[in-house]
Amino acid sequence: MKKKREARKNPPRYGEKEAKAGLKEKLPAIETFSNQFPDYEIKIEVPEFTSVCPKTGLPDFGEIFIRYVPKKRCLELKSLKMYLLAYRNLGIFYENAVNRILEDIVKACQPVRASVTGEFNPRGGLKSVIEAHYPRSKKSSA
């Protein structure tokens, strides 16, 4: 009983190590090919995305939705699939995964605009939906 009371008083803390986990890990390159047409949108759905919670080591499951308007380059799907599969063993919070996926897509193809949405399976009765957009808002996060 004493341990339960102590656990409630001192819940596990998430430090910088967990907060930044997975953000700098090397992942497979996302390849691209030359875009042939102007002004259209590409939508990609990834129904079986998995990653690992950096604190607990337990898997996170969800769907990833990618939308972008290509400029000069389009994402090559096989390399995108290999890139996304690399998250399966990567310890990263899903908020960070969604934002990293967006950053890596922007780096690979420099789109006109892009968004990545992650809809993650409920954990503890809570479902999370994370959205990240490019270009990034100029608003301050303070």
N, CA, C and O atoms as CSV, one atom per row, in Angstrom:
chain,resi,resn,atom,element,x,y,z
A,1,MET,N,N,0.823,-1.191,0.000
A,1,MET,CA,C,0.000,0.000,0.000
A,1,MET,C,C,0.868,1.257,0.000
A,1,MET,O,O,0.539,2.243,-0.659
A,2,LYS,N,N,1.985,1.218,0.745
A,2,LYS,CA,C,2.870,2.367,0.825
A,2,LYS,C,C,3.449,2.704,-0.555
A,2,LYS,O,O,3.566,3.877,-0.911
A,3,LYS,N,N,3.814,1.668,-1.335
A,3,LYS,CA,C,4.376,1.893,-2.660
A,3,LYS,C,C,3.366,2.578,-3.576
A,3,LYS,O,O,3.739,3.442,-4.369
A,4,LYS,N,N,2.097,2.203,-3.477
A,4,LYS,CA,C,1.066,2.827,-4.308
A,4,LYS,C,C,0.956,4.313,-3.984
A,4,LYS,O,O,0.836,5.138,-4.890
A,5,ARG,N,N,0.997,4.660,-2.690
A,5,ARG,CA,C,0.924,6.067,-2.303
A,5,ARG,C,C,2.138,6.832,-2.823
A,5,ARG,O,O,2.003,7.961,-3.294
A,6,GLU,N,N,3.325,6.224,-2.741
A,6,GLU,CA,C,4.543,6.873,-3.226
A,6,GLU,C,C,4.472,7.065,-4.737
A,6,GLU,O,O,4.896,8.100,-5.252
A,7,ALA,N,N,3.944,6.082,-5.443
A,7,ALA,CA,C,3.827,6.189,-6.901
A,7,ALA,C,C,2.900,7.335,-7.287
A,7,ALA,O,O,3.160,8.035,-8.266
A,8,ARG,N,N,1.828,7.534,-6.536
A,8,ARG,CA,C,0.913,8.640,-6.832
A,8,ARG,C,C,1.570,9.983,-6.555
A,8,ARG,O,O,1.356,10.942,-7.297
A,9,LYS,N,N,2.371,10.064,-5.490
A,9,LYS,CA,C,3.054,11.309,-5.146
A,9,LYS,C,C,4.142,11.639,-6.160
A,9,LYS,O,O,4.329,12.802,-6.516
A,10,ASN,N,N,4.849,10.634,-6.618
A,10,ASN,CA,C,5.983,10.811,-7.523
A,10,ASN,C,C,5.751,10.056,-8.826
A,10,ASN,O,O,6.372,9.018,-9.054
A,11,PRO,N,N,4.859,10.566,-9.692
A,11,PRO,CA,C,4.622,9.872,-10.953
A,11,PRO,C,C,5.884,9.877,-11.806
A,11,PRO,O,O,6.736,10.751,-11.642
A,12,PRO,N,N,6.017,8.905,-12.724
A,12,PRO,CA,C,7.205,8.881,-13.582
A,12,PRO,C,C,7.306,10.176,-14.387
A,12,PRO,O,O,6.305,10.667,-14.910
A,13,ARG,N,N,8.474,10.706,-14.482
A,13,ARG,CA,C,8.694,11.960,-15.207
A,13,ARG,C,C,9.272,11.664,-16.589
A,13,ARG,O,O,10.039,10.721,-16.783
A,14,TYR,N,N,8.878,12.498,-17.529
A,14,TYR,CA,C,9.435,12.425,-18.868
A,14,TYR,C,C,10.451,13.549,-18.983
A,14,TYR,O,O,10.112,14.725,-18.853
A,15,GLY,N,N,11.683,13.180,-19.223
A,15,GLY,CA,C,12.737,14.174,-19.331
A,15,GLY,C,C,13.062,14.491,-20.774
A,15,GLY,O,O,12.361,14.062,-21.690
A,16,GLU,N,N,14.125,15.242,-20.968
A,16,GLU,CA,C,14.559,15.634,-22.312
A,16,GLU,C,C,14.926,14.412,-23.148
A,16,GLU,O,O,14.720,14.402,-24.361
A,17,LYS,N,N,15.467,13.389,-22.503
A,17,LYS,CA,C,15.851,12.176,-23.244
A,17,LYS,C,C,14.630,11.588,-23.949
A,17,LYS,O,O,14.693,11.290,-25.142
A,18,GLU,N,N,13.531,11.421,-23.236
A,18,GLU,CA,C,12.311,10.872,-23.833
A,18,GLU,C,C,11.689,11.862,-24.815
A,18,GLU,O,O,11.209,11.474,-25.881
A,19,ALA,N,N,11.703,13.143,-24.447
A,19,ALA,CA,C,11.080,14.168,-25.294
A,19,ALA,C,C,11.749,14.259,-26.659
A,19,ALA,O,O,11.082,14.536,-27.656
A,20,LYS,N,N,13.048,14.031,-26.715
A,20,LYS,CA,C,13.785,14.144,-27.977
A,20,LYS,C,C,14.073,12.793,-28.634
A,20,LYS,O,O,14.706,12.738,-29.688
A,21,ALA,N,N,13.617,11.721,-28.022
A,21,ALA,CA,C,13.907,10.380,-28.542
A,21,ALA,C,C,13.419,10.229,-29.979
A,21,ALA,O,O,12.295,10.607,-30.310
A,22,GLY,N,N,14.270,9.676,-30.817
A,22,GLY,CA,C,13.903,9.364,-32.192
A,22,GLY,C,C,14.004,10.515,-33.172
A,22,GLY,O,O,13.874,10.303,-34.378
A,23,LEU,N,N,14.232,11.719,-32.696
A,23,LEU,CA,C,14.246,12.859,-33.606
A,23,LEU,C,C,15.495,12.932,-34.474
A,23,LEU,O,O,15.451,13.493,-35.569
A,24,LYS,N,N,16.603,12.378,-34.004
A,24,LYS,CA,C,17.868,12.459,-34.749
A,24,LYS,C,C,18.318,11.103,-35.310
A,24,LYS,O,O,19.379,11.011,-35.927
A,25,GLU,N,N,17.519,10.058,-35.098
A,25,GLU,CA,C,17.901,8.727,-35.588
A,25,GLU,C,C,17.960,8.711,-37.109
A,25,GLU,O,O,17.151,9.350,-37.781
A,26,LYS,N,N,18.925,7.975,-37.639
A,26,LYS,CA,C,19.051,7.845,-39.094
A,26,LYS,C,C,17.970,6.893,-39.594
A,26,LYS,O,O,17.822,5.781,-39.087
A,27,LEU,N,N,17.218,7.346,-40.596
A,27,LEU,CA,C,16.161,6.546,-41.217
A,27,LEU,C,C,16.445,6.433,-42.711
A,27,LEU,O,O,17.211,7.229,-43.255
A,28,PRO,N,N,15.842,5.458,-43.377
A,28,PRO,CA,C,16.057,5.329,-44.828
A,28,PRO,C,C,15.653,6.614,-45.559
A,28,PRO,O,O,14.724,7.309,-45.149
A,29,ALA,N,N,16.358,6.909,-46.632
A,29,ALA,CA,C,16.081,8.113,-47.420
A,29,ALA,C,C,14.748,7.974,-48.146
A,29,ALA,O,O,14.366,6.887,-48.579
A,30,ILE,N,N,14.056,9.091,-48.266
A,30,ILE,CA,C,12.840,9.157,-49.074
A,30,ILE,C,C,13.268,9.643,-50.458
A,30,ILE,O,O,13.759,10.762,-50.612
A,31,GLU,N,N,13.077,8.796,-51.448
A,31,GLU,CA,C,13.456,9.165,-52.807
A,31,GLU,C,C,12.316,9.924,-53.478
A,31,GLU,O,O,11.168,9.862,-53.039
A,32,THR,N,N,12.651,10.637,-54.542
A,32,THR,CA,C,11.670,11.427,-55.277
A,32,THR,C,C,11.864,11.229,-56.779
A,32,THR,O,O,12.867,10.673,-57.226
A,33,PHE,N,N,10.880,11.699,-57.543
A,33,PHE,CA,C,11.006,11.727,-58.998
A,33,PHE,C,C,10.440,13.052,-59.499
A,33,PHE,O,O,9.703,13.734,-58.786
A,34,SER,N,N,10.788,13.403,-60.712
A,34,SER,CA,C,10.413,14.686,-61.287
A,34,SER,C,C,8.898,14.796,-61.498
A,34,SER,O,O,8.281,13.909,-62.088
A,35,ASN,N,N,8.318,15.876,-61.017
A,35,ASN,CA,C,6.892,16.144,-61.196
A,35,ASN,C,C,6.639,16.662,-62.616
A,35,ASN,O,O,7.413,17.461,-63.142
A,36,GLN,N,N,5.558,16.201,-63.219
A,36,GLN,CA,C,5.257,16.570,-64.601
A,36,GLN,C,C,4.094,17.542,-64.753
A,36,GLN,O,O,3.863,18.042,-65.854
A,37,PHE,N,N,3.352,17.825,-63.676
A,37,PHE,CA,C,2.137,18.627,-63.776
A,37,PHE,C,C,2.056,19.654,-62.651
A,37,PHE,O,O,2.599,19.438,-61.568
A,38,PRO,N,N,1.374,20.776,-62.909
A,38,PRO,CA,C,1.221,21.796,-61.860
A,38,PRO,C,C,-0.078,21.625,-61.070
A,38,PRO,O,O,-1.046,21.039,-61.555
A,39,ASP,N,N,-0.074,22.144,-59.858
A,39,ASP,CA,C,-1.284,22.399,-59.079
A,39,ASP,C,C,-2.233,21.218,-58.905
A,39,ASP,O,O,-3.371,21.260,-59.373
A,40,TYR,N,N,-1.774,20.179,-58.240
A,40,TYR,CA,C,-2.641,19.068,-57.866
A,40,TYR,C,C,-2.178,18.533,-56.521
A,40,TYR,O,O,-1.053,18.791,-56.094
A,41,GLU,N,N,-3.044,17.792,-55.862
A,41,GLU,CA,C,-2.744,17.279,-54.521
A,41,GLU,C,C,-2.613,15.764,-54.541
A,41,GLU,O,O,-3.354,15.069,-55.237
A,42,ILE,N,N,-1.666,15.272,-53.772
A,42,ILE,CA,C,-1.449,13.836,-53.611
A,42,ILE,C,C,-1.810,13.480,-52.169
A,42,ILE,O,O,-1.380,14.148,-51.229
A,43,LYS,N,N,-2.605,12.418,-52.006
A,43,LYS,CA,C,-2.981,11.929,-50.682
A,43,LYS,C,C,-2.458,10.506,-50.540
A,43,LYS,O,O,-2.661,9.670,-51.421
A,44,ILE,N,N,-1.790,10.238,-49.437
A,44,ILE,CA,C,-1.239,8.915,-49.153
A,44,ILE,C,C,-1.747,8.486,-47.786
A,44,ILE,O,O,-1.646,9.238,-46.817
A,45,GLU,N,N,-2.291,7.285,-47.707
A,45,GLU,CA,C,-2.781,6.741,-46.437
A,45,GLU,C,C,-1.911,5.559,-46.027
A,45,GLU,O,O,-1.593,4.688,-46.837
A,46,VAL,N,N,-1.539,5.549,-44.763
A,46,VAL,CA,C,-0.735,4.469,-44.196
A,46,VAL,C,C,-1.550,3.887,-43.043
A,46,VAL,O,O,-1.485,4.402,-41.927
A,47,PRO,N,N,-2.325,2.811,-43.295
A,47,PRO,CA,C,-3.258,2.319,-42.278
A,47,PRO,C,C,-2.630,1.513,-41.142
A,47,PRO,O,O,-3.298,1.238,-40.146
A,48,GLU,N,N,-1.359,1.130,-41.272
A,48,GLU,CA,C,-0.745,0.267,-40.252
A,48,GLU,C,C,0.580,0.825,-39.751
A,48,GLU,O,O,1.590,0.120,-39.758
A,49,PHE,N,N,0.588,2.083,-39.317
A,49,PHE,CA,C,1.807,2.700,-38.799
A,49,PHE,C,C,2.062,2.207,-37.379
A,49,PHE,O,O,1.139,2.119,-36.568
A,50,THR,N,N,3.310,1.890,-37.086
A,50,THR,CA,C,3.691,1.523,-35.718
A,50,THR,C,C,5.002,2.205,-35.351
A,50,THR,O,O,5.873,2.423,-36.193
A,51,SER,N,N,5.113,2.528,-34.089
A,51,SER,CA,C,6.356,3.016,-33.499
A,51,SER,C,C,6.380,2.508,-32.056
A,51,SER,O,O,5.512,1.733,-31.653
A,52,VAL,N,N,7.360,2.939,-31.294
A,52,VAL,CA,C,7.530,2.455,-29.923
A,52,VAL,C,C,7.565,3.646,-28.971
A,52,VAL,O,O,8.242,4.639,-29.240
A,53,CYS,N,N,6.840,3.548,-27.863
A,53,CYS,CA,C,6.895,4.595,-26.840
A,53,CYS,C,C,8.300,4.600,-26.228
A,53,CYS,O,O,8.760,3.558,-25.763
A,54,PRO,N,N,8.993,5.746,-26.214
A,54,PRO,CA,C,10.352,5.777,-25.684
A,54,PRO,C,C,10.431,5.588,-24.174
A,54,PRO,O,O,11.499,5.278,-23.648
A,55,LYS,N,N,9.336,5.767,-23.485
A,55,LYS,CA,C,9.325,5.615,-22.027
A,55,LYS,C,C,9.020,4.182,-21.608
A,55,LYS,O,O,9.710,3.618,-20.759
A,56,THR,N,N,7.980,3.592,-22.207
A,56,THR,CA,C,7.540,2.266,-21.783
A,56,THR,C,C,8.088,1.133,-22.645
A,56,THR,O,O,8.151,-0.014,-22.204
A,57,GLY,N,N,8.486,1.459,-23.879
A,57,GLY,CA,C,8.932,0.417,-24.800
A,57,GLY,C,C,7.777,-0.333,-25.447
A,57,GLY,O,O,7.997,-1.288,-26.192
A,58,LEU,N,N,6.544,0.093,-25.169
A,58,LEU,CA,C,5.369,-0.565,-25.748
A,58,LEU,C,C,5.060,0.017,-27.122
A,58,LEU,O,O,5.367,1.179,-27.390
A,59,PRO,N,N,4.453,-0.788,-27.996
A,59,PRO,CA,C,4.162,-0.288,-29.346
A,59,PRO,C,C,3.002,0.691,-29.363
A,59,PRO,O,O,2.064,0.588,-28.572
A,60,ASP,N,N,3.086,1.642,-30.280
A,60,ASP,CA,C,1.995,2.558,-30.589
A,60,ASP,C,C,1.508,2.206,-31.988
A,60,ASP,O,O,2.315,1.962,-32.885
A,61,PHE,N,N,0.194,2.179,-32.175
A,61,PHE,CA,C,-0.399,1.842,-33.462
A,61,PHE,C,C,-1.272,2.992,-33.925
A,61,PHE,O,O,-1.921,3.653,-33.114
A,62,GLY,N,N,-1.288,3.230,-35.223
A,62,GLY,CA,C,-2.158,4.272,-35.751
A,62,GLY,C,C,-2.137,4.319,-37.260
A,62,GLY,O,O,-1.536,3.478,-37.928
A,63,GLU,N,N,-2.815,5.331,-37.778
A,63,GLU,CA,C,-2.852,5.592,-39.214
A,63,GLU,C,C,-2.184,6.931,-39.475
A,63,GLU,O,O,-2.329,7.875,-38.698
A,64,ILE,N,N,-1.454,7.001,-40.573
A,64,ILE,CA,C,-0.822,8.242,-40.996
A,64,ILE,C,C,-1.449,8.657,-42.322
A,64,ILE,O,O,-1.613,7.844,-43.231
A,65,PHE,N,N,-1.793,9.935,-42.412
A,65,PHE,CA,C,-2.358,10.501,-43.635
A,65,PHE,C,C,-1.439,11.629,-44.096
A,65,PHE,O,O,-1.198,12.587,-43.361
A,66,ILE,N,N,-0.938,11.504,-45.305
A,66,ILE,CA,C,-0.031,12.495,-45.882
A,66,ILE,C,C,-0.752,13.161,-47.050
A,66,ILE,O,O,-1.309,12.486,-47.915
A,67,ARG,N,N,-0.733,14.475,-47.062
A,67,ARG,CA,C,-1.308,15.246,-48.182
A,67,ARG,C,C,-0.276,16.288,-48.569
A,67,ARG,O,O,0.263,16.992,-47.715
A,68,TYR,N,N,-0.003,16.381,-49.869
A,68,TYR,CA,C,0.926,17.419,-50.300
A,68,TYR,C,C,0.649,17.834,-51.737
A,68,TYR,O,O,0.107,17.075,-52.540
A,69,VAL,N,N,1.041,19.062,-52.027
A,69,VAL,CA,C,0.987,19.603,-53.383
A,69,VAL,C,C,2.436,19.670,-53.855
A,69,VAL,O,O,3.219,20.472,-53.346
A,70,PRO,N,N,2.796,18.831,-54.825
A,70,PRO,CA,C,4.193,18.822,-55.257
A,70,PRO,C,C,4.562,20.072,-56.045
A,70,PRO,O,O,3.733,20.687,-56.716
A,71,LYS,N,N,5.835,20.418,-55.936
A,71,LYS,CA,C,6.362,21.518,-56.748
A,71,LYS,C,C,7.136,20.869,-57.896
A,71,LYS,O,O,6.571,20.619,-58.961
A,72,LYS,N,N,8.412,20.601,-57.687
A,72,LYS,CA,C,9.239,20.005,-58.746
A,72,LYS,C,C,9.437,18.506,-58.564
A,72,LYS,O,O,9.791,17.812,-59.516
A,73,ARG,N,N,9.211,17.994,-57.344
A,73,ARG,CA,C,9.500,16.587,-57.048
A,73,ARG,C,C,8.287,15.927,-56.390
A,73,ARG,O,O,7.540,16.572,-55.655
A,74,CYS,N,N,8.101,14.626,-56.666
A,74,CYS,CA,C,7.065,13.802,-56.029
A,74,CYS,C,C,7.746,12.721,-55.196
A,74,CYS,O,O,8.864,12.305,-55.498
A,75,LEU,N,N,7.071,12.277,-54.157
A,75,LEU,CA,C,7.597,11.207,-53.307
A,75,LEU,C,C,7.481,9.870,-54.027
A,75,LEU,O,O,6.441,9.557,-54.608
A,76,GLU,N,N,8.538,9.096,-53.987
A,76,GLU,CA,C,8.531,7.743,-54.549
A,76,GLU,C,C,8.011,6.811,-53.456
A,76,GLU,O,O,8.563,6.784,-52.356
A,77,LEU,N,N,6.963,6.053,-53.745
A,77,LEU,CA,C,6.217,5.336,-52.704
A,77,LEU,C,C,6.976,4.174,-52.060
A,77,LEU,O,O,6.830,3.957,-50.857
A,78,LYS,N,N,7.769,3.428,-52.806
A,78,LYS,CA,C,8.490,2.308,-52.181
A,78,LYS,C,C,9.475,2.823,-51.127
A,78,LYS,O,O,9.571,2.260,-50.036
A,79,SER,N,N,10.197,3.880,-51.452
A,79,SER,CA,C,11.146,4.416,-50.472
A,79,SER,C,C,10.408,5.036,-49.282
A,79,SER,O,O,10.881,4.963,-48.148
A,80,LEU,N,N,9.244,5.646,-49.547
A,80,LEU,CA,C,8.432,6.180,-48.448
A,80,LEU,C,C,7.982,5.046,-47.536
A,80,LEU,O,O,7.999,5.184,-46.312
A,81,LYS,N,N,7.580,3.931,-48.128
A,81,LYS,CA,C,7.166,2.773,-47.327
A,81,LYS,C,C,8.327,2.269,-46.461
A,81,LYS,O,O,8.132,1.979,-45.281
A,82,MET,N,N,9.514,2.164,-47.027
A,82,MET,CA,C,10.673,1.692,-46.255
A,82,MET,C,C,11.020,2.682,-45.137
A,82,MET,O,O,11.386,2.280,-44.033
A,83,TYR,N,N,10.902,3.952,-45.431
A,83,TYR,CA,C,11.126,4.998,-44.430
A,83,TYR,C,C,10.139,4.836,-43.270
A,83,TYR,O,O,10.539,4.847,-42.106
A,84,LEU,N,N,8.853,4.686,-43.589
A,84,LEU,CA,C,7.833,4.571,-42.541
A,84,LEU,C,C,7.960,3.268,-41.756
A,84,LEU,O,O,7.694,3.246,-40.555
A,85,LEU,N,N,8.364,2.179,-42.420
A,85,LEU,CA,C,8.567,0.904,-41.711
A,85,LEU,C,C,9.689,0.999,-40.675
A,85,LEU,O,O,9.688,0.256,-39.693
A,86,ALA,N,N,10.637,1.900,-40.885
A,86,ALA,CA,C,11.748,2.053,-39.944
A,86,ALA,C,C,11.278,2.577,-38.584
A,86,ALA,O,O,11.991,2.426,-37.592
A,87,TYR,N,N,10.101,3.184,-38.523
A,87,TYR,CA,C,9.554,3.653,-37.249
A,87,TYR,C,C,9.123,2.490,-36.352
A,87,TYR,O,O,8.975,2.661,-35.142
A,88,ARG,N,N,8.927,1.327,-36.936
A,88,ARG,CA,C,8.438,0.161,-36.195
A,88,ARG,C,C,9.283,-0.137,-34.955
A,88,ARG,O,O,8.746,-0.556,-33.930
A,89,ASN,N,N,10.585,0.073,-35.038
A,89,ASN,CA,C,11.483,-0.210,-33.911
A,89,ASN,C,C,12.049,1.056,-33.287
A,89,ASN,O,O,12.958,0.989,-32.460
A,90,LEU,N,N,11.521,2.206,-33.677
A,90,LEU,CA,C,12.050,3.476,-33.209
A,90,LEU,C,C,11.286,3.976,-31.993
A,90,LEU,O,O,10.060,4.082,-32.028
A,91,GLY,N,N,11.995,4.282,-30.929
A,91,GLY,CA,C,11.383,4.888,-29.749
A,91,GLY,C,C,11.162,6.366,-30.000
A,91,GLY,O,O,12.119,7.138,-30.055
A,92,ILE,N,N,9.894,6.772,-30.153
A,92,ILE,CA,C,9.569,8.158,-30.446
A,92,ILE,C,C,8.111,8.418,-30.053
A,92,ILE,O,O,7.235,7.600,-30.336
A,93,PHE,N,N,7.856,9.542,-29.410
A,93,PHE,CA,C,6.470,9.898,-29.117
A,93,PHE,C,C,5.749,10.135,-30.428
A,93,PHE,O,O,6.358,10.611,-31.387
A,94,TYR,N,N,4.457,9.812,-30.491
A,94,TYR,CA,C,3.790,9.963,-31.778
A,94,TYR,C,C,3.603,11.404,-32.191
A,94,TYR,O,O,3.458,11.678,-33.382
A,95,GLU,N,N,3.601,12.331,-31.260
A,95,GLU,CA,C,3.593,13.752,-31.626
A,95,GLU,C,C,4.862,14.089,-32.419
A,95,GLU,O,O,4.817,14.803,-33.420
A,96,ASN,N,N,5.987,13.558,-31.946
A,96,ASN,CA,C,7.258,13.790,-32.627
A,96,ASN,C,C,7.323,13.044,-33.951
A,96,ASN,O,O,7.884,13.552,-34.922
A,97,ALA,N,N,6.755,11.841,-34.000
A,97,ALA,CA,C,6.771,11.071,-35.244
A,97,ALA,C,C,6.061,11.835,-36.353
A,97,ALA,O,O,6.584,11.941,-37.462
A,98,VAL,N,N,4.883,12.367,-36.070
A,98,VAL,CA,C,4.118,13.109,-37.083
A,98,VAL,C,C,4.911,14.316,-37.561
A,98,VAL,O,O,4.996,14.561,-38.765
A,99,ASN,N,N,5.490,15.068,-36.642
A,99,ASN,CA,C,6.258,16.251,-37.025
A,99,ASN,C,C,7.540,15.889,-37.759
A,99,ASN,O,O,7.938,16.592,-38.688
A,100,ARG,N,N,8.192,14.804,-37.358
A,100,ARG,CA,C,9.404,14.383,-38.065
A,100,ARG,C,C,9.064,13.912,-39.475
A,100,ARG,O,O,9.781,14.240,-40.420
A,101,ILE,N,N,7.990,13.155,-39.633
A,101,ILE,CA,C,7.583,12.711,-40.964
A,101,ILE,C,C,7.365,13.923,-41.869
A,101,ILE,O,O,7.828,13.941,-43.010
A,102,LEU,N,N,6.661,14.932,-41.361
A,102,LEU,CA,C,6.442,16.145,-42.146
A,102,LEU,C,C,7.773,16.784,-42.527
A,102,LEU,O,O,7.990,17.104,-43.696
A,103,GLU,N,N,8.662,16.973,-41.564
A,103,GLU,CA,C,9.955,17.608,-41.838
A,103,GLU,C,C,10.740,16.822,-42.885
A,103,GLU,O,O,11.351,17.419,-43.772
A,104,ASP,N,N,10.732,15.499,-42.797
A,104,ASP,CA,C,11.492,14.678,-43.741
A,104,ASP,C,C,10.874,14.709,-45.137
A,104,ASP,O,O,11.598,14.671,-46.132
A,105,ILE,N,N,9.551,14.776,-45.221
A,105,ILE,CA,C,8.882,14.903,-46.518
A,105,ILE,C,C,9.218,16.248,-47.157
A,105,ILE,O,O,9.527,16.311,-48.347
A,106,VAL,N,N,9.160,17.308,-46.380
A,106,VAL,CA,C,9.480,18.642,-46.893
A,106,VAL,C,C,10.935,18.677,-47.374
A,106,VAL,O,O,11.233,19.232,-48.432
A,107,LYS,N,N,11.822,18.088,-46.600
A,107,LYS,CA,C,13.234,18.046,-46.975
A,107,LYS,C,C,13.427,17.274,-48.285
A,107,LYS,O,O,14.242,17.662,-49.122
A,108,ALA,N,N,12.682,16.192,-48.458
A,108,ALA,CA,C,12.845,15.338,-49.637
A,108,ALA,C,C,12.309,15.981,-50.913
A,108,ALA,O,O,12.973,15.934,-51.948
A,109,CYS,N,N,11.106,16.588,-50.856
A,109,CYS,CA,C,10.477,17.031,-52.120
A,109,CYS,C,C,10.141,18.513,-52.186
A,109,CYS,O,O,9.681,18.978,-53.229
A,110,GLN,N,N,10.349,19.264,-51.128
A,110,GLN,CA,C,10.090,20.701,-51.099
A,110,GLN,C,C,8.744,21.048,-51.747
A,110,GLN,O,O,8.702,21.738,-52.766
A,111,PRO,N,N,7.641,20.567,-51.151
A,111,PRO,CA,C,6.326,20.778,-51.752
A,111,PRO,C,C,5.846,22.226,-51.612
A,111,PRO,O,O,6.417,23.020,-50.864
A,112,VAL,N,N,4.797,22.539,-52.342
A,112,VAL,CA,C,4.131,23.834,-52.191
A,112,VAL,C,C,3.534,23.903,-50.791
A,112,VAL,O,O,3.708,24.890,-50.076
A,113,ARG,N,N,2.830,22.845,-50.411
A,113,ARG,CA,C,2.293,22.718,-49.058
A,113,ARG,C,C,2.141,21.240,-48.746
A,113,ARG,O,O,2.074,20.401,-49.644
A,114,ALA,N,N,2.087,20.940,-47.460
A,114,ALA,CA,C,1.965,19.542,-47.042
A,114,ALA,C,C,1.351,19.483,-45.654
A,114,ALA,O,O,1.439,20.430,-44.872
A,115,SER,N,N,0.726,18.344,-45.366
A,115,SER,CA,C,0.260,18.080,-44.006
A,115,SER,C,C,0.409,16.596,-43.724
A,115,SER,O,O,0.292,15.755,-44.615
A,116,VAL,N,N,0.666,16.304,-42.480
A,116,VAL,CA,C,0.718,14.931,-42.008
A,116,VAL,C,C,-0.192,14.850,-40.795
A,116,VAL,O,O,-0.070,15.638,-39.858
A,117,THR,N,N,-1.108,13.885,-40.824
A,117,THR,CA,C,-2.012,13.646,-39.705
A,117,THR,C,C,-1.778,12.237,-39.198
A,117,THR,O,O,-1.701,11.295,-39.987
A,118,GLY,N,N,-1.666,12.088,-37.907
A,118,GLY,CA,C,-1.567,10.784,-37.273
A,118,GLY,C,C,-2.778,10.566,-36.389
A,118,GLY,O,O,-3.036,11.351,-35.477
A,119,GLU,N,N,-3.524,9.498,-36.655
A,119,GLU,CA,C,-4.655,9.111,-35.803
A,119,GLU,C,C,-4.242,7.831,-35.087
A,119,GLU,O,O,-4.160,6.763,-35.694
A,120,PHE,N,N,-3.985,7.953,-33.798
A,120,PHE,CA,C,-3.421,6.841,-33.041
A,120,PHE,C,C,-4.489,6.122,-32.232
A,120,PHE,O,O,-5.420,6.734,-31.709
A,121,ASN,N,N,-4.329,4.808,-32.145
A,121,ASN,CA,C,-5.284,3.978,-31.427
A,121,ASN,C,C,-5.370,4.402,-29.960
A,121,ASN,O,O,-4.378,4.836,-29.373
A,122,PRO,N,N,-6.543,4.275,-29.384
A,122,PRO,CA,C,-6.707,4.669,-27.983
A,122,PRO,C,C,-5.757,3.913,-27.063
A,122,PRO,O,O,-5.496,2.721,-27.227
A,123,ARG,N,N,-5.257,4.661,-26.092
A,123,ARG,CA,C,-4.438,4.075,-25.037
A,123,ARG,C,C,-4.954,4.652,-23.730
A,123,ARG,O,O,-4.972,5.869,-23.546
A,124,GLY,N,N,-5.369,3.786,-22.829
A,124,GLY,CA,C,-5.925,4.259,-21.566
A,124,GLY,C,C,-7.214,5.033,-21.755
A,124,GLY,O,O,-7.541,5.909,-20.954
A,125,GLY,N,N,-7.953,4.711,-22.818
A,125,GLY,CA,C,-9.218,5.380,-23.078
A,125,GLY,C,C,-9.096,6.713,-23.793
A,125,GLY,O,O,-10.097,7.402,-23.988
A,126,LEU,N,N,-7.873,7.092,-24.190
A,126,LEU,CA,C,-7.646,8.364,-24.880
A,126,LEU,C,C,-7.137,8.125,-26.290
A,126,LEU,O,O,-6.176,7.383,-26.498
A,127,LYS,N,N,-7.790,8.763,-27.261
A,127,LYS,CA,C,-7.334,8.697,-28.643
A,127,LYS,C,C,-6.688,10.023,-28.984
A,127,LYS,O,O,-7.217,11.082,-28.647
A,128,SER,N,N,-5.545,9.969,-29.653
A,128,SER,CA,C,-4.850,11.194,-30.049
A,128,SER,C,C,-4.832,11.332,-31.561
A,128,SER,O,O,-4.598,10.365,-32.286
A,129,VAL,N,N,-5.083,12.551,-32.023
A,129,VAL,CA,C,-4.957,12.899,-33.432
A,129,VAL,C,C,-3.997,14.084,-33.494
A,129,VAL,O,O,-4.252,15.134,-32.904
A,130,ILE,N,N,-2.898,13.905,-34.212
A,130,ILE,CA,C,-1.874,14.934,-34.315
A,130,ILE,C,C,-1.806,15.396,-35.757
A,130,ILE,O,O,-1.765,14.574,-36.671
A,131,GLU,N,N,-1.793,16.711,-35.972
A,131,GLU,CA,C,-1.694,17.274,-37.314
A,131,GLU,C,C,-0.520,18.249,-37.363
A,131,GLU,O,O,-0.337,19.066,-36.461
A,132,ALA,N,N,0.266,18.149,-38.424
A,132,ALA,CA,C,1.370,19.083,-38.645
A,132,ALA,C,C,1.272,19.583,-40.081
A,132,ALA,O,O,0.966,18.818,-40.996
A,133,HIS,N,N,1.534,20.877,-40.270
A,133,HIS,CA,C,1.343,21.507,-41.577
A,133,HIS,C,C,2.590,22.252,-42.027
A,133,HIS,O,O,3.327,22.812,-41.216
A,134,TYR,N,N,2.809,22.244,-43.339
A,134,TYR,CA,C,3.855,23.026,-43.976
A,134,TYR,C,C,3.206,23.858,-45.064
A,134,TYR,O,O,2.397,23.325,-45.824
A,135,PRO,N,N,3.522,25.141,-45.173
A,135,PRO,CA,C,4.524,25.831,-44.362
A,135,PRO,C,C,4.065,25.990,-42.921
A,135,PRO,O,O,2.872,26.073,-42.629
A,136,ARG,N,N,5.042,26.030,-42.039
A,136,ARG,CA,C,4.755,26.181,-40.613
A,136,ARG,C,C,4.216,27.574,-40.340
A,136,ARG,O,O,4.578,28.544,-41.007
A,137,SER,N,N,3.347,27.652,-39.347
A,137,SER,CA,C,2.788,28.927,-38.925
A,137,SER,C,C,3.900,29.810,-38.382
A,137,SER,O,O,4.847,29.315,-37.771
A,138,LYS,N,N,3.790,31.077,-38.594
A,138,LYS,CA,C,4.781,32.036,-38.077
A,138,LYS,C,C,4.482,32.429,-36.631
A,138,LYS,O,O,5.244,33.173,-36.016
A,139,LYS,N,N,3.353,31.920,-36.085
A,139,LYS,CA,C,2.954,32.263,-34.719
A,139,LYS,C,C,3.968,31.730,-33.712
A,139,LYS,O,O,4.578,30.682,-33.925
A,140,SER,N,N,4.134,32.443,-32.645
A,140,SER,CA,C,5.016,32.022,-31.557
A,140,SER,C,C,4.330,30.946,-30.747
A,140,SER,O,O,3.114,30.988,-30.560
A,141,SER,N,N,5.093,29.983,-30.265
A,141,SER,CA,C,4.507,28.930,-29.426
A,141,SER,C,C,4.574,29.285,-27.959
A,141,SER,O,O,4.246,28.451,-27.115
A,142,ALA,N,N,4.987,30.487,-27.627
A,142,ALA,CA,C,5.087,30.892,-26.223
A,142,ALA,C,C,3.756,31.302,-25.654
A,142,ALA,O,O,3.672,31.670,-24.482
